[in-house]
Amino acid sequence: MSAKNAPGEVKENPNFASPNITTAEEEEQQAINAEEEARKKAETVDIDGIPIDEKDISYKASDISKKGRAEYFVNVEGAEQRKKEAEKKAKIEAEEDAKAQKRAERVMKEIKAEEEAKQKRVDKERKKKDQYLDRLEHRHEKREKREKTAEKIKYFFFGKWHKFVTIFLILLTIGGVIFFAGTQYVDYKQKKEEQEYQAKIDALNNEIAELKEGDGLVNNKEQILKDIIELDDLQKSVDSSMDVMNWAAYYNENDLFNEYQEKCRERGGCIVDEGGRG
């Protein structure tokens, strides 16, 4: 292989006489020349003509011949197709990334919601536990307070010489309770007897009133006299004895009349008149 032409030199190819046809080497050389020209322009500041510092230049024409820089001069045939394919691939990858991102966000949202629900359950259980412990503590404090109060009361009533006073007061209280209960019982018994007594009197009076209706005065003589005598046995008063005398006189029962007239006088009533009637 022949050596490369020096920069700026063009060697005529004897196989091609036409000036419009160039070889691959010539095309490469032209590209190098164009790159060199661009580098020179880039290294010079148009305002003041001061060249760019060597260390600030990131790319030089001399790098073309170095290994690893060949990608700057790859054949551009099919570049448009590769560009479209690359854009399509990038679009697909972007869509897949977006889908993956949405899935990840949904999963993270679900995880977060589950963690929040779990935290709420934990907080609820902790709150219930704290409330339960608070109730236990409150009960314990109340029990301790009651025990202390009971100890104070016990000492007040039974500590040292206090117990003798307490015993006396207890006996006095028991006696008072018994007396009060006895009085209440007597009053209750008395009231009950009075109620029963009045109930019997009312029952007899009602029965006599019923017996008198219609022809009852004639047909129910024996029962009426029996009821009126029973009323007198209950009441044992001047009025009750006079009621028996009146019924005896109505039925011409002289012996009965005389008997209850005597009882009437014994009870402080019934003055005897000239006719022998009270």
Backbone as JSON, one array per atom type, in Angstrom:
{
  "sequence": "MSAKNAPGEVKENPNFASPNITTAEEEEQQAINAEEEARKKAETVDIDGIPIDEKDISYKASDISKKGRAEYFVNVEGAEQRKKEAEKKAKIEAEEDAKAQKRAERVMKEIKAEEEAKQKRVDKERKKKDQYLDRLEHRHEKREKREKTAEKIKYFFFGKWHKFVTIFLILLTIGGVIFFAGTQYVDYKQKKEEQEYQAKIDALNNEIAELKEGDGLVNNKEQILKDIIELDDLQKSVDSSMDVMNWAAYYNENDLFNEYQEKCRERGGCIVDEGGRG",
  "N": [[0.85, -1.19, 0.0], [0.54, 2.19, -0.85], [2.06, 5.09, 0.62], [0.32, 7.51, 2.6], [-0.79, 10.65, 1.29], [0.71, 13.77, 1.95], [-0.64, 16.26, 4.14], [-2.71, 18.54, 2.44], [-1.68, 17.95, -0.09], [-2.35, 16.66, -3.33], [-2.41, 13.78, -5.1], [-2.18, 12.72, -8.38], [-4.2, 10.29, -9.82], [-3.41, 7.82, -12.01], [-5.27, 6.13, -13.13], [-7.66, 7.37, -13.25], [-8.65, 9.99, -15.04], [-10.45, 11.99, -14.91], [-11.34, 15.08, -13.43], [-13.52, 15.23, -11.71], [-13.9, 12.93, -10.34], [-13.07, 11.27, -7.43], [-10.93, 9.52, -5.18], [-11.27, 7.18, -2.38], [-9.28, 7.77, -0.56], [-8.76, 10.4, -1.18], [-11.18, 11.57, -0.52], [-11.16, 11.12, 2.2], [-8.98, 12.66, 2.86], [-9.9, 15.17, 2.22], [-11.9, 15.45, 4.11], [-10.32, 15.51, 6.37], [-8.93, 17.86, 5.97], [-11.03, 19.67, 6.05], [-11.83, 19.37, 8.66], [-9.56, 20.22, 9.96], [-9.52, 22.89, 9.23], [-11.86, 23.72, 10.48], [-11.08, 23.33, 13.09], [-9.07, 25.23, 13.39], [-10.52, 27.57, 13.16], [-12.11, 27.3, 15.4], [-10.23, 27.51, 17.39], [-9.54, 30.12, 17.43], [-10.36, 33.34, 18.58], [-12.73, 35.5, 17.36], [-12.96, 38.18, 18.07], [-10.66, 39.27, 19.33], [-8.67, 37.76, 18.24], [-7.18, 36.0, 19.76], [-5.82, 32.87, 20.31], [-7.41, 29.77, 21.41], [-6.61, 28.23, 24.44], [-4.44, 25.41, 24.55], [-5.04, 23.4, 26.31], [-7.76, 23.67, 26.64], [-8.91, 22.67, 24.41], [-10.89, 20.17, 23.24], [-11.02, 18.41, 21.19], [-9.1, 17.46, 18.38], [-7.78, 17.66, 15.07], [-5.71, 15.92, 14.73], [-6.44, 13.81, 16.22], [-7.78, 12.06, 14.7], [-6.36, 10.0, 13.52], [-5.85, 8.45, 15.64], [-6.42, 5.47, 17.57], [-9.66, 4.44, 18.4], [-10.93, 6.81, 17.84], [-12.19, 6.52, 15.52], [-14.86, 6.46, 15.22], [-15.79, 8.9, 14.53], [-15.78, 9.12, 11.86], [-17.29, 7.26, 10.56], [-18.97, 5.49, 8.01], [-21.77, 7.09, 6.7], [-23.89, 5.92, 5.55], [-27.18, 4.76, 5.49], [-27.78, 6.03, 7.87], [-30.02, 7.59, 8.42], [-32.07, 5.71, 8.55], [-31.18, 4.2, 10.71], [-31.32, 6.17, 12.61], [-34.1, 6.59, 12.79], [-34.89, 4.07, 13.67], [-33.55, 4.07, 16.08], [-34.86, 6.18, 17.36], [-37.44, 5.11, 17.46], [-36.96, 2.87, 19.05], [-36.12, 4.2, 21.35], [-38.47, 5.51, 21.96], [-40.19, 3.37, 22.49], [-38.83, 2.26, 24.64], [-39.09, 4.4, 26.39], [-41.86, 4.42, 26.74], [-42.18, 1.92, 27.92], [-40.69, 2.38, 30.2], [-42.26, 4.37, 31.33], [-44.62, 2.92, 31.8], [-43.59, 1.03, 33.59], [-42.86, 2.79, 35.59], [-45.38, 3.73, 36.36], [-46.51, 1.34, 37.26], [-44.78, 0.84, 39.37], [-45.31, 3.09, 40.94], [-48.01, 2.58, 41.54], [-47.77, 0.18, 42.96], [-46.2, 1.1, 45.09], [-48.0, 2.92, 46.15], [-50.04, 1.21, 46.97], [-48.63, -0.28, 48.83], [-48.01, 1.76, 50.62], [-50.61, 2.49, 51.41], [-51.39, 0.12, 52.64], [-49.5, 0.0, 54.7], [-50.25, 2.32, 56.1], [-52.86, 1.59, 56.89], [-52.21, -0.58, 58.49], [-50.72, 0.74, 60.42], [-52.74, 2.32, 61.51], [-54.33, 0.32, 62.65], [-52.53, -0.64, 64.51], [-52.19, 1.67, 66.07], [-54.8, 1.94, 67.02], [-55.1, -0.4, 68.54], [-53.09, 0.11, 70.38], [-54.14, 2.37, 71.59], [-56.47, 1.32, 72.77], [-55.28, -0.46, 74.53], [-53.85, 1.35, 76.13], [-56.0, 2.77, 77.24], [-57.21, 0.71, 78.68], [-55.17, 0.14, 80.51], [-55.12, 2.58, 81.81], [-57.64, 2.56, 83.05], [-57.28, 0.4, 84.78], [-55.25, 1.44, 86.39], [-56.61, 3.61, 87.48], [-58.62, 2.29, 88.94], [-56.99, 0.94, 90.72], [-55.88, 3.09, 92.12], [-58.22, 4.14, 93.29], [-58.94, 1.98, 94.88], [-56.74, 1.89, 96.63], [-57.11, 4.36, 97.84], [-59.58, 3.95, 99.13], [-58.81, 1.94, 100.9], [-56.94, 3.3, 102.49], [-58.63, 5.23, 103.6], [-60.35, 3.56, 105.0], [-58.57, 2.51, 106.85], [-57.98, 4.81, 108.31], [-60.51, 5.36, 109.4], [-60.9, 3.04, 110.86], [-58.81, 3.27, 112.73], [-59.65, 5.6, 113.97], [-62.01, 4.82, 115.27], [-61.34, 2.46, 116.63], [-58.79, 2.64, 117.55], [-56.48, 2.58, 120.19], [-57.79, 4.06, 123.13], [-60.1, 4.78, 121.93], [-61.68, 2.69, 121.15], [-63.35, 1.89, 123.25], [-65.19, 3.95, 123.5], [-66.32, 3.7, 121.02], [-67.5, 1.13, 121.17], [-69.44, 1.63, 123.14], [-71.0, 3.51, 121.77], [-71.87, 1.92, 119.68], [-73.42, -0.01, 121.0], [-75.34, 1.7, 122.04], [-76.44, 2.66, 119.7], [-77.45, 0.29, 118.6], [-79.37, -0.32, 120.53], [-81.04, 1.89, 120.21], [-81.9, 1.45, 117.61], [-83.28, -0.95, 117.91], [-85.29, -0.14, 119.65], [-86.56, 1.8, 118.09], [-87.37, 0.21, 115.97], [-89.09, -1.5, 117.33], [-91.05, 0.29, 118.16], [-92.01, 1.15, 115.71], [-93.01, -1.25, 114.8], [-95.06, -1.72, 116.65], [-96.72, 0.46, 116.1], [-97.32, -0.14, 113.47], [-98.65, -2.59, 113.78], [-100.81, -1.75, 115.32], [-102.07, 0.04, 113.56], [-102.75, -1.74, 111.57], [-104.53, -3.44, 112.91], [-106.52, -1.59, 113.45], [-107.35, -1.01, 110.87], [-108.33, -3.51, 110.08], [-110.36, -3.79, 111.95], [-112.07, -1.63, 111.28], [-112.72, -2.44, 108.74], [-114.23, -4.73, 109.2], [-116.43, -3.62, 110.52], [-117.44, -1.96, 108.49], [-118.11, -3.91, 106.65], [-120.15, -5.34, 107.96], [-122.1, -3.34, 108.28], [-122.67, -2.81, 105.61], [-123.7, -5.26, 104.87], [-126.02, -5.41, 106.5], [-127.42, -3.26, 105.39], [-127.95, -4.28, 102.86], [-129.51, -6.47, 103.55], [-131.84, -5.28, 104.42], [-133.2, -4.4, 102.23], [-136.07, -4.35, 100.13], [-138.25, -6.92, 101.0], [-136.68, -7.63, 103.04], [-136.49, -6.87, 105.7], [-138.36, -8.37, 107.01], [-137.93, -11.01, 106.19], [-135.27, -11.41, 106.79], [-134.76, -11.23, 109.49], [-133.42, -12.65, 111.61], [-130.75, -12.72, 110.74], [-130.17, -10.02, 110.53], [-130.4, -9.14, 113.22], [-128.36, -10.67, 114.27], [-126.09, -9.6, 112.97], [-126.19, -6.95, 113.94], [-125.77, -7.31, 116.65], [-123.19, -8.34, 116.55], [-121.82, -6.14, 115.62], [-122.01, -4.51, 117.86], [-120.48, -6.01, 119.65], [-117.99, -5.57, 118.56], [-117.66, -2.74, 118.68], [-118.58, -1.89, 121.24], [-119.79, 0.36, 122.51], [-121.82, 3.16, 123.67], [-123.49, 4.01, 121.62], [-123.5, 1.76, 119.89], [-124.76, -0.14, 121.51], [-127.26, 1.07, 121.8], [-128.14, 0.91, 119.16], [-128.64, -1.84, 118.95], [-130.72, -2.02, 120.8], [-132.69, -0.51, 119.5], [-133.24, -2.04, 117.18], [-134.13, -4.33, 118.48], [-136.47, -3.4, 119.71], [-137.87, -2.83, 117.37], [-138.38, -5.36, 116.39], [-139.84, -6.35, 118.5], [-138.44, -7.69, 120.54], [-138.18, -8.16, 123.62], [-136.55, -9.2, 125.7], [-134.02, -9.07, 124.57], [-133.89, -6.34, 124.2], [-133.9, -5.38, 126.87], [-131.56, -6.48, 127.82], [-129.52, -5.14, 126.38], [-130.09, -2.62, 127.09], [-129.26, -2.53, 129.69], [-126.53, -2.85, 129.29], [-126.04, -0.48, 127.98], [-126.49, 1.4, 130.03], [-124.4, 0.7, 131.69], [-122.3, 1.57, 130.2], [-122.5, 4.25, 130.45], [-124.74, 5.59, 129.49], [-128.2, 5.76, 128.31], [-130.67, 6.62, 130.0], [-133.38, 5.66, 132.05], [-136.76, 6.04, 131.19], [-140.21, 6.9, 132.1], [-141.76, 5.06, 130.78], [-140.24, 2.86, 130.65], [-138.46, 2.59, 128.62], [-135.41, 3.19, 126.93]],
  "CA": [[0.0, 0.0, 0.0], [1.32, 3.42, -0.94], [1.94, 5.99, 1.78], [-0.69, 8.56, 2.5], [-0.32, 11.96, 0.87], [0.87, 14.77, 3.0], [-1.78, 17.2, 4.2], [-2.71, 19.63, 1.45], [-1.2, 17.5, -1.39], [-3.26, 15.8, -4.09], [-1.65, 13.0, -6.07], [-3.03, 12.35, -9.5], [-4.33, 8.84, -10.03], [-3.33, 7.6, -13.45], [-6.4, 5.34, -13.62], [-8.83, 8.23, -13.38], [-8.2, 11.28, -15.55], [-11.48, 13.02, -14.75], [-11.16, 15.85, -12.17], [-14.73, 15.12, -10.88], [-13.92, 11.61, -9.66], [-12.06, 11.22, -6.35], [-10.77, 8.21, -4.53], [-11.61, 7.16, -0.95], [-8.22, 8.46, 0.16], [-8.94, 11.83, -1.4], [-12.33, 11.99, 0.29], [-10.72, 11.13, 3.61], [-8.09, 13.79, 3.03], [-10.73, 16.37, 2.21], [-12.56, 15.52, 5.42], [-9.31, 15.91, 7.36], [-8.65, 19.27, 5.74], [-12.18, 20.44, 6.55], [-11.78, 19.29, 10.13], [-8.44, 21.07, 10.4], [-9.95, 24.27, 9.07], [-12.82, 24.01, 11.54], [-10.35, 23.41, 14.36], [-8.38, 26.5, 13.46], [-11.52, 28.6, 13.44], [-12.57, 27.14, 16.79], [-9.15, 27.87, 18.31], [-9.29, 31.56, 17.34], [-11.47, 34.2, 18.99], [-12.88, 36.49, 16.31], [-12.91, 39.54, 18.58], [-9.3, 39.76, 19.55], [-7.71, 36.93, 17.55], [-6.37, 35.23, 20.72], [-6.15, 31.44, 20.17], [-7.85, 29.06, 22.63], [-5.54, 27.49, 25.1], [-4.35, 24.01, 24.12], [-5.69, 22.5, 27.29], [-9.2, 23.82, 26.56], [-9.37, 22.04, 23.17], [-11.27, 18.79, 23.55], [-10.91, 17.57, 20.0], [-8.16, 17.98, 17.39], [-7.74, 16.89, 13.82], [-4.71, 14.86, 14.87], [-7.02, 12.64, 16.92], [-8.45, 11.19, 13.72], [-5.54, 8.83, 13.26], [-5.69, 7.65, 16.86], [-7.36, 4.37, 17.74], [-10.77, 4.81, 19.26], [-11.58, 8.0, 17.3], [-12.66, 6.2, 14.18], [-16.31, 6.6, 15.13], [-16.13, 10.21, 13.99], [-15.72, 9.07, 10.4], [-17.98, 6.06, 10.1], [-19.78, 5.71, 6.82], [-23.08, 7.58, 7.12], [-24.93, 5.26, 4.77], [-28.24, 4.17, 6.35], [-27.86, 6.74, 9.15], [-31.39, 8.04, 8.64], [-32.84, 4.54, 9.0], [-30.73, 3.87, 12.08], [-31.85, 7.21, 13.49], [-35.52, 6.3, 13.02], [-34.97, 2.88, 14.54], [-33.12, 4.47, 17.42], [-35.94, 6.98, 17.95], [-38.53, 4.18, 17.77], [-36.54, 2.09, 20.22], [-36.13, 5.1, 22.51], [-39.87, 5.76, 22.29], [-40.71, 2.14, 23.13], [-38.21, 2.15, 25.97], [-39.69, 5.44, 27.24], [-43.19, 3.96, 27.11], [-42.02, 0.84, 28.89], [-40.25, 3.0, 31.46], [-43.43, 5.05, 31.92], [-45.48, 1.87, 32.36], [-42.92, 0.5, 34.78], [-42.95, 3.81, 36.63], [-46.75, 3.73, 36.87], [-46.68, 0.13, 38.08], [-44.04, 1.03, 40.62], [-46.06, 4.05, 41.76], [-49.21, 1.91, 42.05], [-47.33, -0.75, 44.0], [-45.78, 1.9, 46.25], [-49.22, 3.48, 46.73], [-50.7, 0.12, 47.68], [-47.8, -0.59, 50.01], [-48.18, 2.85, 51.56], [-51.95, 2.38, 51.99], [-51.39, -1.02, 53.57], [-48.74, 0.4, 55.89], [-51.07, 3.26, 56.87], [-53.93, 0.83, 57.54], [-51.58, -1.35, 59.56], [-50.37, 1.69, 61.48], [-53.99, 2.69, 62.17], [-54.71, -0.79, 63.53], [-51.59, -0.65, 65.65], [-52.53, 2.82, 66.93], [-56.08, 1.64, 67.67], [-54.83, -1.39, 69.58], [-52.31, 0.77, 71.44], [-55.05, 3.25, 72.32], [-57.32, 0.47, 73.6], [-54.44, -0.96, 75.61], [-53.6, 2.46, 77.04], [-57.25, 3.03, 77.98], [-57.39, -0.38, 79.65], [-54.2, 0.35, 81.59], [-55.57, 3.76, 82.58], [-58.75, 2.12, 83.91], [-56.7, -0.42, 85.86], [-54.55, 2.34, 87.3], [-57.63, 4.39, 88.2], [-59.22, 1.4, 89.92], [-56.0, 0.69, 91.76], [-55.8, 4.3, 92.94], [-59.44, 4.22, 94.1], [-58.87, 0.95, 95.92], [-55.78, 2.35, 97.63], [-57.73, 5.46, 98.58], [-60.57, 3.36, 100.03], [-58.11, 1.23, 101.97], [-56.4, 4.29, 103.41], [-59.76, 5.8, 104.34], [-60.81, 2.53, 105.94], [-57.59, 2.45, 107.95], [-58.18, 5.99, 109.16], [-61.76, 5.18, 110.15], [-60.66, 1.97, 111.83], [-58.01, 3.79, 113.83], [-60.44, 6.59, 114.7], [-63.01, 4.18, 116.12], [-60.84, 1.34, 117.43], [-57.42, 2.86, 117.98], [-56.23, 2.89, 121.61], [-58.97, 4.15, 123.99], [-61.28, 5.09, 121.11], [-62.53, 1.52, 120.95], [-64.37, 1.82, 124.3], [-66.24, 4.88, 123.1], [-66.99, 3.11, 119.86], [-68.37, 0.03, 121.63], [-70.59, 2.24, 123.79], [-71.85, 4.1, 120.73], [-72.49, 0.82, 118.92], [-74.51, -0.57, 121.82], [-76.4, 2.7, 122.1], [-77.1, 2.68, 118.38], [-78.25, -0.94, 118.46], [-80.55, -0.16, 121.38], [-81.94, 2.85, 119.56], [-82.5, 0.81, 116.44], [-84.27, -1.92, 118.38], [-86.43, 0.61, 120.19], [-87.27, 2.4, 116.97], [-88.02, -0.86, 115.21], [-90.22, -1.97, 118.13], [-92.11, 1.3, 118.09], [-92.58, 1.08, 114.37], [-93.81, -2.48, 114.71], [-96.29, -1.52, 117.42], [-97.57, 1.37, 115.33], [-97.8, -0.87, 112.29], [-99.64, -3.57, 114.23], [-102.01, -1.01, 115.74], [-102.76, 0.52, 112.37], [-103.32, -2.88, 110.88], [-105.71, -3.87, 113.67], [-107.57, -0.59, 113.24], [-107.87, -1.2, 109.52], [-109.14, -4.73, 110.07], [-111.55, -3.48, 112.76], [-112.95, -0.77, 110.49], [-113.17, -3.23, 107.6], [-115.31, -5.6, 109.68], [-117.61, -2.77, 110.78], [-117.99, -1.56, 107.2], [-118.7, -5.09, 106.02], [-121.42, -5.64, 108.63], [-123.07, -2.29, 107.93], [-123.08, -3.03, 104.22], [-124.54, -6.46, 104.83], [-127.33, -5.04, 107.07], [-128.1, -2.42, 104.4], [-128.44, -5.15, 101.8], [-130.57, -7.33, 104.08], [-133.05, -4.49, 104.63], [-133.84, -4.05, 100.96], [-137.27, -5.1, 99.77], [-138.9, -7.6, 102.12], [-135.6, -8.17, 103.87], [-136.72, -6.61, 107.13], [-139.19, -9.47, 107.54], [-137.34, -12.31, 105.9], [-133.88, -11.51, 107.26], [-134.73, -10.77, 110.88], [-132.4, -13.33, 112.42], [-129.42, -12.31, 110.28], [-129.98, -8.6, 110.87], [-130.12, -9.06, 114.65], [-127.02, -11.26, 114.49], [-125.09, -8.63, 112.52], [-126.18, -5.77, 114.81], [-125.12, -7.74, 117.91], [-121.74, -8.46, 116.27], [-121.3, -4.77, 115.58], [-121.85, -4.05, 119.25], [-119.32, -6.71, 120.23], [-116.77, -4.92, 118.05], [-117.56, -1.33, 119.07], [-118.75, -1.79, 122.7], [-120.04, 1.77, 122.82], [-123.21, 3.5, 123.97], [-124.23, 4.06, 120.36], [-123.71, 0.42, 119.36], [-125.77, -0.82, 122.34], [-128.55, 1.68, 121.48], [-128.55, 0.35, 117.88], [-129.22, -3.16, 119.21], [-132.01, -1.78, 121.46], [-133.64, -0.03, 118.5], [-133.64, -3.19, 116.37], [-134.91, -5.24, 119.34], [-137.78, -2.79, 119.85], [-138.55, -2.97, 116.08], [-138.84, -6.75, 116.25], [-140.52, -6.72, 119.75], [-137.6, -8.62, 121.29], [-138.03, -7.46, 124.91], [-135.38, -9.68, 126.45], [-132.82, -8.5, 123.92], [-133.93, -4.91, 124.5], [-133.51, -5.16, 128.27], [-130.14, -6.86, 127.98], [-128.61, -4.1, 125.85], [-130.33, -1.4, 127.86], [-128.36, -2.62, 130.85], [-125.17, -2.58, 128.8], [-125.98, 0.95, 127.65], [-126.3, 2.14, 131.3], [-123.04, 0.41, 132.18], [-121.36, 2.35, 129.38], [-122.68, 5.66, 130.76], [-125.83, 6.18, 128.75], [-129.49, 5.1, 128.47], [-131.46, 6.95, 131.22], [-134.68, 4.98, 131.95], [-137.9, 6.96, 131.31], [-141.39, 6.33, 132.79], [-142.3, 3.92, 130.02], [-139.31, 1.72, 130.7], [-137.64, 2.53, 127.41], [-134.26, 4.07, 127.0]],
  "C": [[0.88, 1.22, 0.0], [1.08, 4.28, 0.26], [0.92, 7.06, 1.5], [-0.05, 9.85, 2.04], [-0.21, 12.88, 2.05], [-0.32, 15.7, 2.98], [-1.63, 18.31, 3.19], [-2.27, 19.21, 0.08], [-2.21, 16.58, -2.02], [-2.46, 15.11, -5.17], [-2.57, 12.5, -7.15], [-3.01, 10.85, -9.67], [-4.34, 8.61, -11.53], [-4.53, 6.86, -13.99], [-7.64, 6.18, -13.82], [-8.36, 9.61, -13.8], [-9.2, 12.37, -15.28], [-11.3, 13.74, -13.43], [-12.37, 15.75, -11.25], [-14.8, 13.81, -10.11], [-12.79, 11.58, -8.66], [-12.05, 9.83, -5.75], [-11.2, 8.35, -3.08], [-10.57, 7.91, -0.14], [-8.37, 9.97, 0.03], [-10.11, 12.35, -0.55], [-11.96, 12.08, 1.76], [-9.85, 12.35, 3.86], [-8.87, 15.09, 3.06], [-11.44, 16.56, 3.55], [-11.59, 15.99, 6.48], [-9.03, 17.39, 7.23], [-9.79, 20.14, 6.29], [-12.18, 20.47, 8.08], [-10.71, 20.19, 10.67], [-8.83, 22.54, 10.32], [-10.93, 24.66, 10.17], [-12.13, 24.14, 12.89], [-9.66, 24.73, 14.52], [-9.34, 27.62, 13.78], [-11.98, 28.54, 14.89], [-11.52, 27.59, 17.77], [-8.89, 29.36, 18.34], [-10.53, 32.33, 17.72], [-11.55, 35.33, 17.97], [-12.69, 37.91, 16.81], [-11.5, 40.06, 18.66], [-8.25, 38.89, 18.9], [-6.85, 36.1, 18.46], [-6.75, 33.77, 20.6], [-6.57, 30.84, 21.52], [-6.69, 28.25, 23.18], [-5.61, 26.02, 24.71], [-5.1, 23.08, 25.05], [-7.21, 22.59, 27.25], [-9.78, 23.19, 25.32], [-9.65, 20.57, 23.47], [-11.12, 17.86, 22.36], [-10.0, 18.25, 18.98], [-8.19, 17.1, 16.16], [-6.75, 15.75, 13.92], [-5.26, 13.63, 15.56], [-7.65, 11.66, 15.96], [-7.69, 9.91, 13.54], [-5.39, 7.94, 14.47], [-6.77, 6.59, 16.93], [-8.44, 4.8, 18.71], [-11.48, 6.04, 18.8], [-12.2, 7.73, 15.93], [-14.14, 6.41, 14.04], [-16.72, 7.94, 14.58], [-16.26, 10.18, 12.47], [-16.32, 7.79, 9.87], [-18.83, 6.42, 8.89], [-21.2, 6.03, 7.25], [-24.2, 6.93, 6.35], [-25.91, 4.57, 5.69], [-28.39, 4.86, 7.68], [-29.28, 7.17, 9.46], [-32.27, 6.9, 9.15], [-32.49, 4.17, 10.43], [-31.27, 4.9, 13.07], [-33.32, 6.97, 13.83], [-35.7, 5.1, 13.95], [-34.6, 3.21, 15.97], [-34.22, 5.28, 18.13], [-37.11, 6.09, 18.34], [-38.21, 3.35, 19.02], [-36.59, 2.93, 21.49], [-37.56, 5.38, 22.97], [-40.48, 4.56, 23.01], [-40.15, 2.01, 24.54], [-38.81, 3.19, 26.92], [-41.09, 5.03, 27.69], [-43.13, 2.85, 28.15], [-41.59, 1.39, 30.25], [-41.42, 3.69, 32.16], [-44.38, 4.05, 32.55], [-44.89, 1.3, 33.65], [-43.01, 1.48, 35.94], [-44.34, 3.85, 37.25], [-47.01, 2.5, 37.74], [-45.98, 0.29, 39.43], [-44.77, 2.0, 41.54], [-47.31, 3.42, 42.36], [-48.85, 0.95, 43.19], [-46.94, 0.0, 45.27], [-46.99, 2.5, 46.95], [-49.96, 2.43, 47.53], [-49.95, -0.24, 48.96], [-47.99, 0.48, 51.08], [-49.54, 2.79, 52.24], [-52.03, 1.24, 52.99], [-50.64, -0.69, 54.85], [-49.53, 1.36, 56.76], [-52.2, 2.55, 57.59], [-53.38, 0.01, 58.7], [-51.23, -0.46, 60.74], [-51.62, 2.13, 62.25], [-54.45, 1.59, 63.11], [-53.82, -0.84, 64.76], [-51.91, 0.47, 66.62], [-53.82, 2.56, 67.7], [-55.89, 0.65, 68.81], [-54.05, -0.77, 70.73], [-53.2, 1.67, 72.28], [-55.95, 2.45, 73.26], [-56.52, -0.06, 74.79], [-54.15, 0.14, 76.64], [-54.83, 2.79, 77.88], [-57.49, 1.97, 79.05], [-56.43, -0.21, 80.83], [-54.58, 1.55, 82.45], [-56.7, 3.38, 83.53], [-58.23, 1.3, 85.08], [-56.0, 0.46, 86.89], [-55.54, 3.16, 88.13], [-58.3, 3.54, 89.28], [-58.26, 1.13, 91.07], [-55.89, 1.89, 92.69], [-57.03, 4.44, 93.84], [-59.41, 3.19, 95.22], [-57.9, 1.35, 97.02], [-56.38, 3.46, 98.49], [-58.76, 4.93, 99.57], [-59.9, 2.66, 101.21], [-57.52, 2.2, 102.99], [-57.5, 4.92, 104.25], [-60.27, 4.83, 105.39], [-59.86, 2.41, 107.13], [-57.75, 3.63, 108.89], [-59.42, 5.84, 110.03], [-61.58, 4.13, 111.24], [-59.87, 2.48, 113.02], [-58.81, 4.78, 114.66], [-61.4, 5.93, 115.69], [-62.41, 3.12, 117.06], [-59.39, 1.51, 117.87], [-57.34, 3.27, 119.44], [-57.54, 2.95, 122.41], [-60.24, 4.46, 123.21], [-62.24, 3.91, 121.03], [-63.63, 1.42, 122.02], [-65.54, 2.76, 123.99], [-67.04, 4.31, 121.95], [-67.95, 2.0, 120.26], [-69.62, 0.59, 122.29], [-71.57, 2.81, 122.76], [-72.57, 3.02, 119.92], [-73.66, 0.24, 119.68], [-75.69, 0.4, 121.9], [-77.17, 2.75, 120.79], [-77.98, 1.45, 118.19], [-79.53, -0.84, 119.29], [-81.56, 0.79, 120.76], [-82.65, 2.24, 118.37], [-83.59, -0.16, 116.87], [-85.51, -1.2, 118.9], [-87.26, 1.2, 119.05], [-88.03, 1.35, 116.17], [-89.24, -1.38, 115.97], [-91.38, -1.0, 118.08], [-92.81, 1.27, 116.75], [-93.46, -0.15, 114.22], [-95.13, -2.33, 115.44], [-97.26, -0.62, 116.66], [-98.16, 0.66, 114.12], [-98.89, -1.87, 112.68], [-100.95, -2.9, 114.63], [-102.8, -0.52, 114.52], [-103.42, -0.63, 111.61], [-104.58, -3.38, 111.56], [-106.86, -2.89, 113.47], [-108.2, -0.74, 111.85], [-108.76, -2.43, 109.44], [-110.45, -4.51, 110.83], [-112.56, -2.67, 111.94], [-113.52, -1.54, 109.3], [-114.33, -4.15, 108.0], [-116.6, -4.8, 109.91], [-118.27, -2.37, 109.46], [-118.68, -2.73, 106.52], [-120.05, -5.42, 106.64], [-122.48, -4.61, 108.3], [-123.57, -2.46, 106.5], [-124.01, -4.23, 104.1], [-125.94, -6.15, 105.37], [-128.13, -4.2, 106.08], [-128.68, -3.26, 103.27], [-129.6, -6.03, 102.29], [-131.89, -6.58, 104.24], [-133.82, -4.23, 103.34], [-135.05, -4.95, 100.69], [-137.98, -5.65, 101.0], [-137.89, -8.17, 103.09], [-135.82, -7.95, 105.35], [-137.52, -7.74, 107.78], [-138.48, -10.79, 107.38], [-135.96, -12.5, 106.51], [-133.72, -11.05, 108.7], [-133.57, -11.37, 111.66], [-130.99, -12.85, 112.04], [-129.14, -10.86, 110.62], [-129.65, -8.45, 112.34], [-128.73, -9.61, 114.97], [-125.93, -10.26, 114.12], [-125.02, -7.42, 113.44], [-125.55, -6.07, 116.15], [-123.6, -7.84, 117.71], [-121.09, -7.09, 116.18], [-121.08, -4.23, 116.98], [-120.68, -4.73, 119.93], [-118.01, -6.07, 119.78], [-116.59, -3.53, 118.63], [-117.65, -1.14, 120.59], [-118.91, -0.34, 123.14], [-121.52, 1.97, 123.16], [-124.03, 3.46, 122.69], [-124.51, 2.67, 119.82], [-124.77, -0.35, 120.17], [-127.17, -0.25, 122.06], [-129.06, 1.19, 120.13], [-129.21, -1.02, 118.07], [-130.61, -2.99, 119.86], [-133.07, -1.34, 120.45], [-134.14, -1.19, 117.63], [-134.48, -4.19, 117.2], [-136.34, -4.71, 119.53], [-138.57, -2.95, 118.56], [-139.13, -4.36, 115.94], [-139.55, -7.26, 117.53], [-139.75, -7.81, 120.51], [-137.27, -7.94, 122.63], [-136.8, -7.92, 125.68], [-134.09, -9.1, 125.89], [-132.74, -7.0, 124.21], [-133.41, -4.64, 125.9], [-132.03, -5.47, 128.48], [-129.22, -5.73, 127.53], [-128.9, -2.73, 126.46], [-129.42, -1.36, 129.07], [-126.92, -2.32, 130.44], [-125.0, -1.1, 128.47], [-125.75, 1.76, 128.92], [-124.88, 1.92, 131.83], [-121.99, 1.23, 131.42], [-121.56, 3.86, 129.53], [-123.8, 6.31, 129.99], [-127.15, 5.52, 129.13], [-130.14, 5.39, 129.82], [-132.86, 6.4, 131.03], [-135.79, 6.0, 132.14], [-139.07, 6.23, 131.98], [-141.91, 5.13, 132.06], [-141.38, 2.71, 130.05], [-138.47, 1.56, 129.46], [-136.5, 3.55, 127.52], [-134.34, 5.13, 125.95]]
}
